[in-house]
Amino acid sequence: MNAFTLALSPEQFSGVEKTLLQSADFRVLAWTYPSGVKALALENARGRVVALPYQGQMIWSATFDGCDLTMRNMFSQPRPSPTVIGTYGCFMFHAGLLRNGCPAPEDDHPLHGEMPCAPMDAAWLEVGEDAAGLYLRLGGDYEYVQGFGDHYRATPTLTLRAGSGLFDIGMAVTNLAGKAMELMYMAHMNYAYIAGGNLVEPLAGARVRVRSSVPAHVKPTPEWSAYMAQLSQDPARLRTLDTPALHDPEIVCFFDSVPADTAGNAHFLLDHPAGPAFYTRYRPDQFAHATRWILHNADQGVAAFVLPATCEPEGYLAEHAKGHVRSLAGGQRAVFNVTTGYLSAAERRRLRDELGG
């Protein structure tokens, strides 16, 4: 179907918000934060997502129907940083791609790898219509190359639909080298912590494991250790976000054998007490693993209710030992897609009728 594409350039991003595109269904605003980071807001009638087109195409924030989807954090604006830890306040980042997760002392990679803040080589906007209706899309290219090392192209996308609180996050990785490359990817979505919210997986059958290892950044307390012991015996205790004091340090769970519906999709939700929900669906045939990350303290509040991934976030050496590191042959391409965002109370009811949960 027909689509209009607009190539972006850094010169389009001044210090104040400027409209780049506008139609009856969409608007695109561009600006530069005081920190120097360039930003792009993709808007529809229900809200906006703010992306960083030249910094890993990270999604800095998302707001729909007046609800802020993004984790509570310590950053008033995105910061220029070579690694995600220097600007950890975003709604979503692309974790990986050669290395991923929390590095163990023996690992030599940064937290969540090289992709989260990668300096993008190109960025563009696309407006069009497909079988699902009108869309507005941000895309980009990043070429990673090291002499005598790996060589790949990463192409992230962010797609907003007319009148929807849901949006699509994509990532395509092409191995440009003649030899195989290792691949570790996670769609790292940092949702807000909703007091009293319920964690829901409508399709029964997934097995849940509580992380037994303790990363270096986690400082256990006796109360937390006792709670973790209880969760290890009965992970279903972590269903309602009603004990925030026990969610510091962080709680991490892993999902095994996530079931899919007849279309091949898995579904996860964080139901709000008033009826709306945060929602994510993805294909387990693209993402063999999934993680849950919960944290609540004076500085941060996050309920990452599902993080689809090709591996668990335990660092390269641990994941390699488990056989979780994928191999992408020379010239091979891997594609990943996630649909996520906000459901109104009425939309949540319709999904409940459709899925039965």
C-alpha positions as CSV (number, residue, x, y, z in Angstrom):
1,M,0.0,0.0,0.0
2,N,1.1,3.6,-0.6
3,A,3.3,5.3,2.0
4,F,5.0,8.6,2.4
5,T,8.6,8.7,3.7
6,L,10.4,11.7,5.2
7,A,14.2,11.4,5.8
8,L,15.2,13.1,9.1
9,S,18.4,15.1,9.7
10,P,19.8,16.4,12.9
11,E,19.4,20.0,11.6
12,Q,15.6,19.6,11.9
13,F,15.9,19.5,15.7
14,S,16.1,22.9,17.3
15,G,15.8,23.8,21.0
16,V,12.1,24.3,20.8
17,E,9.3,22.0,19.7
18,K,8.7,22.3,15.9
19,T,5.9,20.5,14.0
20,L,7.4,18.3,11.2
21,L,4.2,16.6,10.1
22,Q,0.5,17.1,10.8
23,S,-2.7,15.5,9.6
24,A,-6.2,14.8,10.8
25,D,-4.9,11.7,12.6
26,F,-1.3,12.4,13.5
27,R,1.2,15.0,14.5
28,V,5.0,14.8,14.8
29,L,7.0,17.3,16.9
30,A,10.8,17.6,17.0
31,W,13.1,19.4,19.5
32,T,16.4,19.1,21.4
33,Y,16.5,18.8,25.2
34,P,18.8,21.1,27.1
35,S,21.0,18.1,27.6
36,G,21.6,18.1,23.8
37,V,19.6,14.9,23.1
38,K,17.3,15.1,20.1
39,A,13.6,14.0,20.6
40,L,10.6,13.3,18.4
41,A,7.0,13.1,19.6
42,L,4.6,10.9,17.6
43,E,1.0,11.8,18.5
44,N,-2.5,10.7,17.8
45,A,-5.8,11.7,19.2
46,R,-5.3,9.7,22.4
47,G,-1.7,10.5,23.3
48,R,2.0,10.5,22.4
49,V,5.2,8.6,22.5
50,V,8.5,10.4,22.7
51,A,11.4,8.7,21.0
52,L,15.1,9.6,20.7
53,P,15.8,9.0,17.0
54,Y,19.6,9.3,17.2
55,Q,20.2,7.6,20.6
56,G,19.3,3.9,20.1
57,Q,15.8,5.0,19.0
58,M,15.0,4.6,22.7
59,I,11.4,5.5,23.7
60,W,11.8,8.1,26.4
61,S,8.1,8.3,27.4
62,A,4.6,7.3,26.5
63,T,1.3,8.9,27.7
64,F,-2.2,7.9,26.5
65,D,-5.7,9.0,27.8
66,G,-3.8,11.1,30.3
67,C,-2.0,8.1,31.9
68,D,1.8,8.1,32.1
69,L,3.0,4.7,31.1
70,T,6.6,5.3,32.0
71,M,8.5,4.2,35.2
72,R,9.1,6.8,37.9
73,N,12.8,7.7,37.7
74,M,15.4,10.2,38.7
75,F,15.9,11.8,35.3
76,S,14.2,15.0,34.3
77,Q,15.4,14.6,30.7
78,P,17.3,12.1,28.6
79,R,21.1,12.4,28.9
80,P,23.7,11.8,26.3
81,S,25.4,8.5,27.4
82,P,27.2,5.6,25.8
83,T,25.4,3.2,28.1
84,V,21.8,2.9,29.4
85,I,22.8,3.3,33.0
86,G,23.6,7.0,32.4
87,T,20.1,7.8,31.2
88,Y,17.9,5.1,32.9
89,G,14.6,6.9,33.0
90,C,13.0,5.7,29.7
91,F,9.9,3.8,28.8
92,M,11.6,1.4,26.5
93,F,15.1,0.6,25.1
94,H,16.4,-2.1,22.8
95,A,18.6,-4.2,24.9
96,G,21.5,-6.2,23.3
97,L,22.4,-7.1,20.7
98,L,25.7,-8.9,21.0
99,R,25.5,-8.9,24.8
100,N,22.6,-8.4,27.1
101,G,21.6,-8.4,30.8
102,C,23.3,-7.6,34.0
103,P,27.0,-8.4,33.7
104,A,28.6,-10.7,36.2
105,P,32.0,-9.8,37.6
106,E,33.6,-12.0,34.9
107,D,31.6,-10.4,32.1
108,D,33.2,-7.6,30.1
109,H,30.0,-6.0,28.6
110,P,28.0,-3.0,29.8
111,L,24.6,-3.3,31.3
112,H,22.3,-4.5,28.5
113,G,24.9,-4.3,25.8
114,E,25.8,-1.8,23.1
115,M,22.4,-1.1,21.5
116,P,20.3,1.0,24.0
117,C,22.2,4.2,23.4
118,A,23.7,3.4,20.0
119,P,24.5,6.5,17.8
120,M,22.0,5.9,14.9
121,D,23.3,6.4,11.3
122,A,19.9,7.4,9.9
123,A,16.3,8.1,11.0
124,W,13.1,8.6,9.0
125,L,9.3,8.9,9.3
126,E,6.7,7.0,7.3
127,V,3.0,7.7,7.0
128,G,0.8,5.2,5.3
129,E,-2.1,2.7,5.4
130,D,-2.0,-1.1,5.6
131,A,-4.4,-3.9,6.4
132,A,-4.6,-2.6,10.0
133,G,-5.4,1.0,9.0
134,L,-3.6,4.3,9.1
135,Y,-0.1,4.4,10.7
136,L,2.7,6.7,11.6
137,R,6.2,5.1,11.9
138,L,9.6,6.1,13.0
139,G,12.5,4.0,11.7
140,G,16.2,4.0,11.9
141,D,19.5,2.3,10.9
142,Y,22.5,1.5,13.0
143,E,25.6,-0.2,11.5
144,Y,27.8,-1.9,14.0
145,V,31.2,-2.9,12.7
146,Q,34.6,-3.8,14.3
147,G,37.8,-4.6,12.5
148,F,38.3,-8.4,12.8
149,G,35.0,-8.5,14.7
150,D,31.2,-8.4,14.3
151,H,29.4,-6.5,11.6
152,Y,25.6,-6.1,11.7
153,R,22.8,-3.7,10.8
154,A,20.0,-3.0,13.4
155,T,16.7,-1.4,12.2
156,P,14.4,-0.5,15.0
157,T,10.8,0.8,14.3
158,L,8.1,2.4,16.3
159,T,4.6,2.4,14.8
160,L,1.6,4.4,16.1
161,R,-2.0,3.8,14.9
162,A,-4.8,6.3,14.4
163,G,-7.0,6.4,17.5
164,S,-5.2,3.7,19.5
165,G,-3.4,3.6,22.8
166,L,-1.3,0.7,21.6
167,F,1.8,0.9,19.4
168,D,4.2,-1.5,17.8
169,I,7.9,-1.8,18.5
170,G,10.0,-3.6,16.0
171,M,13.6,-4.6,15.6
172,A,15.3,-6.3,12.6
173,V,18.9,-7.5,12.9
174,T,21.0,-8.4,9.8
175,N,24.4,-10.1,10.2
176,L,26.5,-8.3,7.5
177,A,29.6,-10.4,8.3
178,G,30.6,-13.6,6.6
179,K,30.8,-15.5,9.9
180,A,28.1,-16.2,12.4
181,M,27.3,-13.6,15.1
182,E,25.9,-14.1,18.6
183,L,22.5,-12.5,19.3
184,M,21.0,-11.5,22.6
185,Y,17.9,-9.2,22.3
186,M,15.3,-7.9,24.8
187,A,12.5,-5.5,24.3
188,H,13.0,-3.7,27.6
189,M,9.7,-1.9,28.5
190,N,9.8,-0.1,31.8
191,Y,6.1,0.4,32.8
192,A,4.9,2.5,35.7
193,Y,4.3,0.9,39.1
194,I,0.5,1.0,39.6
195,A,-0.4,0.6,43.3
196,G,-3.0,-2.1,43.7
197,G,-2.5,-3.3,40.1
198,N,-3.0,-6.9,39.2
199,L,-0.5,-8.9,37.0
200,V,-2.5,-11.0,34.5
201,E,-1.6,-13.7,32.0
202,P,-4.9,-14.6,30.4
203,L,-3.6,-17.8,28.7
204,A,-2.8,-20.3,31.4
205,G,0.2,-22.6,31.3
206,A,3.4,-20.5,31.7
207,R,5.8,-21.7,34.4
208,V,7.2,-19.0,36.6
209,R,10.7,-19.0,38.3
210,V,12.0,-16.4,40.7
211,R,15.6,-15.4,40.1
212,S,17.9,-17.2,42.5
213,S,21.1,-15.2,41.7
214,V,21.7,-11.8,43.3
215,P,23.4,-9.3,41.0
216,A,26.0,-6.9,42.4
217,H,23.7,-3.9,42.3
218,V,21.1,-5.7,44.6
219,K,21.6,-5.3,48.3
220,P,19.3,-7.8,50.1
221,T,17.6,-7.0,53.4
222,P,16.4,-9.8,55.8
223,E,12.8,-8.9,55.0
224,W,13.4,-9.0,51.3
225,S,15.3,-12.3,51.5
226,A,12.4,-13.9,53.5
227,Y,9.9,-12.6,50.9
228,M,12.0,-14.0,48.0
229,A,12.1,-17.4,49.7
230,Q,8.3,-17.3,49.9
231,L,8.0,-16.3,46.2
232,S,10.4,-19.0,45.2
233,Q,8.0,-21.6,46.7
234,D,4.9,-19.9,45.4
235,P,5.5,-17.3,42.6
236,A,1.7,-16.7,42.4
237,R,2.0,-14.6,45.6
238,L,3.3,-11.8,43.2
239,R,-0.1,-11.1,41.7
240,T,-1.0,-7.8,43.1
241,L,1.2,-4.7,43.6
242,D,0.1,-4.2,47.2
243,T,3.4,-4.6,49.1
244,P,5.7,-1.9,47.7
245,A,8.1,-2.1,50.7
246,L,8.9,-5.7,49.7
247,H,9.7,-4.7,46.1
248,D,12.9,-3.0,47.1
249,P,15.4,-4.4,46.2
250,E,14.0,-5.6,42.9
251,I,12.0,-8.7,42.2
252,V,12.8,-10.6,39.0
253,C,10.9,-13.6,37.6
254,F,11.4,-15.7,34.5
255,F,8.7,-17.3,32.4
256,D,9.0,-20.8,30.8
257,S,6.8,-22.3,28.1
258,V,4.7,-19.2,27.6
259,P,1.5,-20.2,25.8
260,A,0.3,-18.5,22.6
261,D,-3.2,-18.2,21.1
262,T,-4.2,-19.5,17.7
263,A,-2.6,-16.5,16.0
264,G,0.7,-17.2,17.7
265,N,0.5,-14.4,20.3
266,A,1.2,-14.4,24.0
267,H,-0.6,-11.8,26.2
268,F,0.4,-10.1,29.4
269,L,-1.4,-7.3,31.3
270,L,-1.1,-5.0,34.3
271,D,-4.7,-4.3,35.3
272,H,-5.4,-1.0,37.0
273,P,-7.9,-1.0,40.0
274,A,-10.1,1.5,38.1
275,G,-10.5,-0.7,35.0
276,P,-7.9,0.3,32.4
277,A,-4.7,-1.8,31.8
278,F,-1.2,-1.8,30.5
279,Y,-0.9,-4.5,27.8
280,T,1.7,-6.3,25.8
281,R,1.5,-9.1,23.2
282,Y,4.3,-10.8,21.4
283,R,5.2,-14.0,19.6
284,P,7.0,-16.7,21.6
285,D,8.3,-18.1,18.3
286,Q,10.3,-14.8,18.1
287,F,11.1,-14.5,21.8
288,A,11.9,-17.8,23.5
289,H,12.2,-16.1,26.9
290,A,10.3,-13.6,29.1
291,T,11.2,-11.8,32.3
292,R,9.3,-9.7,34.9
293,W,11.0,-6.9,36.8
294,I,9.4,-5.1,39.8
295,L,11.0,-2.3,41.8
296,H,9.6,0.3,44.1
297,N,11.6,2.7,46.3
298,A,11.9,6.4,47.0
299,D,13.7,7.1,43.6
300,Q,12.2,4.6,41.2
301,G,9.0,2.7,40.6
302,V,8.7,0.2,37.8
303,A,6.5,-2.7,37.0
304,A,8.0,-4.2,33.9
305,F,5.3,-6.9,33.8
306,V,6.8,-8.7,30.8
307,L,10.1,-8.3,28.9
308,P,10.2,-10.5,25.9
309,A,13.7,-11.7,25.0
310,T,15.8,-14.3,23.2
311,C,17.6,-15.0,26.6
312,E,17.4,-14.3,30.3
313,P,19.0,-11.1,31.6
314,E,21.8,-12.7,33.6
315,G,24.8,-11.6,31.5
316,Y,26.7,-13.2,28.6
317,L,28.6,-15.9,30.4
318,A,25.6,-17.2,32.4
319,E,23.3,-17.2,29.3
320,H,26.0,-18.8,27.2
321,A,26.4,-21.6,29.7
322,K,22.6,-22.1,29.7
323,G,22.6,-22.3,25.9
324,H,20.4,-19.2,25.5
325,V,22.7,-17.2,23.2
326,R,21.4,-17.4,19.6
327,S,23.6,-17.6,16.6
328,L,22.8,-15.6,13.4
329,A,24.6,-17.0,10.3
330,G,26.4,-14.7,7.9
331,G,23.8,-12.8,5.9
332,Q,20.9,-14.0,8.1
333,R,18.2,-11.6,9.4
334,A,16.2,-11.9,12.6
335,V,12.9,-9.9,13.1
336,F,11.2,-9.1,16.3
337,N,7.8,-7.4,16.9
338,V,5.9,-6.4,20.1
339,T,2.6,-4.6,20.5
340,T,2.2,-2.7,23.7
341,G,0.5,0.3,25.4
342,Y,-2.7,1.4,27.1
343,L,-6.2,-0.1,27.1
344,S,-9.2,1.9,28.3
345,A,-11.6,0.1,30.6
346,A,-13.9,-0.7,27.7
347,E,-11.0,-2.0,25.6
348,R,-9.9,-4.1,28.5
349,R,-13.3,-5.6,28.9
350,R,-13.4,-6.5,25.2
351,L,-10.0,-8.2,25.5
352,R,-11.2,-10.1,28.6
353,D,-14.2,-11.4,26.6
354,E,-11.9,-12.4,23.7
355,L,-9.3,-14.2,25.8
356,G,-11.3,-15.2,28.8
357,G,-9.1,-13.5,31.4
